[in-house]
Amino acid sequence: MYPSPINRLRSLCGQKSQITKAFSLSLAVPTGEPLDICAELLSSTEIKVTWKPSDQSKQNGQIMGYKIFYWVHMLNRSNSVIDSNQHTKSLPREMMEIVPDTLSSFILLDFYKWTNYSIQISAFNPAGDGPRSKPTIVQTLEDLPGEIGPIEFDEITRSPH
């Protein structure tokens, strides 16, 4: 509860008065998740994600933006994947992009080829983050293999035949 600024001003200026008006500000995080999440494959390394805002009654104020969470689905215990050059790469458990409330789609880049990803989206307002959408699982496309690395031989011998 916050006292009315007029009453506070009167009490500071020497006139004693009772607080006659009070109001409360209550902010709540969104209670609804974004709807109709769709993941469209654009290439072997790019995914376009689209969504719709939650119901107006579940936004609890002005939505400021969206958080897009994504990660490799079913990572092994070492949190690693093998890239197109057969090198093992360690990945973070989860990555995130923040986009403004004016967007309802976003292109995610730099995915590993032929890999399953999980994607979730949540809306946020001044009070905090709302619930995440249900995971959308998508597999990136196959592509041509990467460049072959250098070939080395320890010893070369000729056979007599």
Contacts in CASP RR format, 6 or more apart in sequence:
PFRMAT RR
TARGET T0000
AUTHOR 0000-0000-0000
METHOD contacts of the structure
MODEL  1
MYPSPINRLRSLCGQKSQITKAFSLSLAVPTGEPLDICAELLSSTEIKVT
WKPSDQSKQNGQIMGYKIFYWVHMLNRSNSVIDSNQHTKSLPREMMEIVP
DTLSSFILLDFYKWTNYSIQISAFNPAGDGPRSKPTIVQTLEDLPGEIGP
IEFDEITRSPH
1 22 0 8 1.000
1 23 0 8 1.000
1 24 0 8 1.000
2 22 0 8 1.000
2 23 0 8 1.000
2 24 0 8 1.000
2 25 0 8 1.000
3 19 0 8 1.000
3 21 0 8 1.000
3 22 0 8 1.000
4 19 0 8 1.000
4 20 0 8 1.000
4 21 0 8 1.000
4 22 0 8 1.000
4 23 0 8 1.000
6 21 0 8 1.000
7 17 0 8 1.000
7 18 0 8 1.000
7 19 0 8 1.000
7 20 0 8 1.000
7 21 0 8 1.000
10 16 0 8 1.000
10 17 0 8 1.000
11 17 0 8 1.000
27 60 0 8 1.000
27 61 0 8 1.000
27 125 0 8 1.000
27 126 0 8 1.000
27 127 0 8 1.000
28 60 0 8 1.000
28 127 0 8 1.000
29 60 0 8 1.000
29 124 0 8 1.000
29 125 0 8 1.000
29 127 0 8 1.000
29 128 0 8 1.000
29 129 0 8 1.000
29 130 0 8 1.000
30 54 0 8 1.000
30 58 0 8 1.000
30 59 0 8 1.000
30 60 0 8 1.000
30 61 0 8 1.000
30 63 0 8 1.000
30 122 0 8 1.000
30 123 0 8 1.000
30 124 0 8 1.000
30 125 0 8 1.000
30 128 0 8 1.000
30 129 0 8 1.000
30 130 0 8 1.000
30 131 0 8 1.000
31 54 0 8 1.000
31 58 0 8 1.000
31 60 0 8 1.000
31 130 0 8 1.000
31 131 0 8 1.000
32 54 0 8 1.000
32 55 0 8 1.000
32 58 0 8 1.000
32 59 0 8 1.000
32 123 0 8 1.000
32 130 0 8 1.000
32 131 0 8 1.000
33 54 0 8 1.000
33 121 0 8 1.000
33 122 0 8 1.000
33 123 0 8 1.000
33 130 0 8 1.000
33 131 0 8 1.000
33 132 0 8 1.000
33 133 0 8 1.000
33 134 0 8 1.000
34 51 0 8 1.000
34 52 0 8 1.000
34 53 0 8 1.000
34 54 0 8 1.000
34 66 0 8 1.000
34 121 0 8 1.000
34 122 0 8 1.000
34 123 0 8 1.000
34 133 0 8 1.000
35 51 0 8 1.000
35 52 0 8 1.000
35 53 0 8 1.000
35 54 0 8 1.000
35 133 0 8 1.000
36 50 0 8 1.000
36 51 0 8 1.000
36 52 0 8 1.000
37 49 0 8 1.000
37 50 0 8 1.000
37 51 0 8 1.000
37 119 0 8 1.000
37 120 0 8 1.000
37 121 0 8 1.000
37 133 0 8 1.000
37 134 0 8 1.000
37 136 0 8 1.000
38 49 0 8 1.000
38 50 0 8 1.000
38 51 0 8 1.000
38 136 0 8 1.000
39 47 0 8 1.000
39 48 0 8 1.000
39 49 0 8 1.000
39 119 0 8 1.000
39 136 0 8 1.000
39 138 0 8 1.000
40 47 0 8 1.000
40 48 0 8 1.000
40 49 0 8 1.000
40 50 0 8 1.000
41 47 0 8 1.000
41 138 0 8 1.000
41 140 0 8 1.000
41 141 0 8 1.000
42 48 0 8 1.000
42 107 0 8 1.000
43 141 0 8 1.000
43 143 0 8 1.000
44 111 0 8 1.000
44 113 0 8 1.000
44 114 0 8 1.000
44 140 0 8 1.000
44 141 0 8 1.000
44 142 0 8 1.000
44 143 0 8 1.000
45 109 0 8 1.000
45 110 0 8 1.000
45 111 0 8 1.000
45 112 0 8 1.000
45 113 0 8 1.000
45 140 0 8 1.000
45 143 0 8 1.000
46 107 0 8 1.000
46 108 0 8 1.000
46 109 0 8 1.000
46 111 0 8 1.000
47 107 0 8 1.000
47 108 0 8 1.000
47 111 0 8 1.000
47 117 0 8 1.000
47 119 0 8 1.000
47 138 0 8 1.000
47 140 0 8 1.000
48 105 0 8 1.000
48 106 0 8 1.000
48 107 0 8 1.000
48 108 0 8 1.000
49 68 0 8 1.000
49 105 0 8 1.000
49 106 0 8 1.000
49 107 0 8 1.000
49 108 0 8 1.000
49 119 0 8 1.000
49 121 0 8 1.000
49 136 0 8 1.000
50 104 0 8 1.000
50 105 0 8 1.000
51 66 0 8 1.000
51 104 0 8 1.000
51 105 0 8 1.000
51 121 0 8 1.000
51 133 0 8 1.000
52 104 0 8 1.000
53 59 0 8 1.000
53 63 0 8 1.000
53 104 0 8 1.000
53 123 0 8 1.000
54 123 0 8 1.000
59 123 0 8 1.000
59 125 0 8 1.000
60 125 0 8 1.000
60 127 0 8 1.000
61 125 0 8 1.000
61 126 0 8 1.000
62 101 0 8 1.000
62 125 0 8 1.000
62 126 0 8 1.000
63 101 0 8 1.000
63 123 0 8 1.000
63 124 0 8 1.000
63 125 0 8 1.000
64 100 0 8 1.000
64 101 0 8 1.000
64 124 0 8 1.000
64 125 0 8 1.000
64 126 0 8 1.000
65 98 0 8 1.000
65 99 0 8 1.000
65 100 0 8 1.000
65 101 0 8 1.000
65 103 0 8 1.000
65 123 0 8 1.000
65 124 0 8 1.000
66 98 0 8 1.000
66 99 0 8 1.000
66 101 0 8 1.000
66 103 0 8 1.000
66 121 0 8 1.000
66 122 0 8 1.000
66 123 0 8 1.000
66 124 0 8 1.000
67 96 0 8 1.000
67 97 0 8 1.000
67 98 0 8 1.000
67 121 0 8 1.000
67 122 0 8 1.000
67 123 0 8 1.000
67 124 0 8 1.000
67 129 0 8 1.000
68 96 0 8 1.000
68 97 0 8 1.000
68 98 0 8 1.000
68 99 0 8 1.000
68 106 0 8 1.000
68 108 0 8 1.000
68 119 0 8 1.000
68 120 0 8 1.000
68 121 0 8 1.000
69 94 0 8 1.000
69 95 0 8 1.000
69 96 0 8 1.000
69 119 0 8 1.000
69 120 0 8 1.000
69 121 0 8 1.000
69 122 0 8 1.000
69 132 0 8 1.000
70 94 0 8 1.000
70 95 0 8 1.000
70 96 0 8 1.000
70 97 0 8 1.000
70 108 0 8 1.000
70 117 0 8 1.000
70 118 0 8 1.000
70 119 0 8 1.000
70 120 0 8 1.000
71 91 0 8 1.000
71 92 0 8 1.000
71 93 0 8 1.000
71 94 0 8 1.000
71 95 0 8 1.000
71 117 0 8 1.000
71 118 0 8 1.000
72 81 0 8 1.000
72 91 0 8 1.000
72 112 0 8 1.000
72 115 0 8 1.000
72 116 0 8 1.000
72 117 0 8 1.000
73 116 0 8 1.000
73 117 0 8 1.000
73 118 0 8 1.000
73 137 0 8 1.000
74 116 0 8 1.000
75 81 0 8 1.000
75 91 0 8 1.000
75 93 0 8 1.000
78 90 0 8 1.000
79 90 0 8 1.000
79 91 0 8 1.000
79 92 0 8 1.000
79 93 0 8 1.000
80 88 0 8 1.000
80 89 0 8 1.000
80 90 0 8 1.000
80 91 0 8 1.000
81 88 0 8 1.000
81 89 0 8 1.000
81 91 0 8 1.000
81 112 0 8 1.000
81 115 0 8 1.000
82 88 0 8 1.000
82 89 0 8 1.000
83 89 0 8 1.000
83 112 0 8 1.000
84 112 0 8 1.000
84 113 0 8 1.000
84 143 0 8 1.000
84 145 0 8 1.000
84 146 0 8 1.000
85 146 0 8 1.000
85 147 0 8 1.000
85 149 0 8 1.000
97 106 0 8 1.000
97 108 0 8 1.000
99 106 0 8 1.000
101 123 0 8 1.000
108 119 0 8 1.000
111 117 0 8 1.000
111 140 0 8 1.000
112 140 0 8 1.000
113 140 0 8 1.000
113 141 0 8 1.000
113 142 0 8 1.000
113 143 0 8 1.000
114 139 0 8 1.000
114 140 0 8 1.000
114 141 0 8 1.000
114 142 0 8 1.000
114 143 0 8 1.000
115 139 0 8 1.000
115 140 0 8 1.000
116 137 0 8 1.000
116 138 0 8 1.000
116 139 0 8 1.000
117 137 0 8 1.000
117 138 0 8 1.000
117 139 0 8 1.000
117 140 0 8 1.000
118 135 0 8 1.000
118 136 0 8 1.000
118 137 0 8 1.000
119 135 0 8 1.000
119 136 0 8 1.000
119 137 0 8 1.000
119 138 0 8 1.000
120 132 0 8 1.000
120 133 0 8 1.000
120 134 0 8 1.000
120 135 0 8 1.000
120 136 0 8 1.000
121 132 0 8 1.000
121 133 0 8 1.000
122 129 0 8 1.000
122 130 0 8 1.000
122 131 0 8 1.000
122 132 0 8 1.000
122 133 0 8 1.000
123 129 0 8 1.000
123 130 0 8 1.000
124 130 0 8 1.000
END
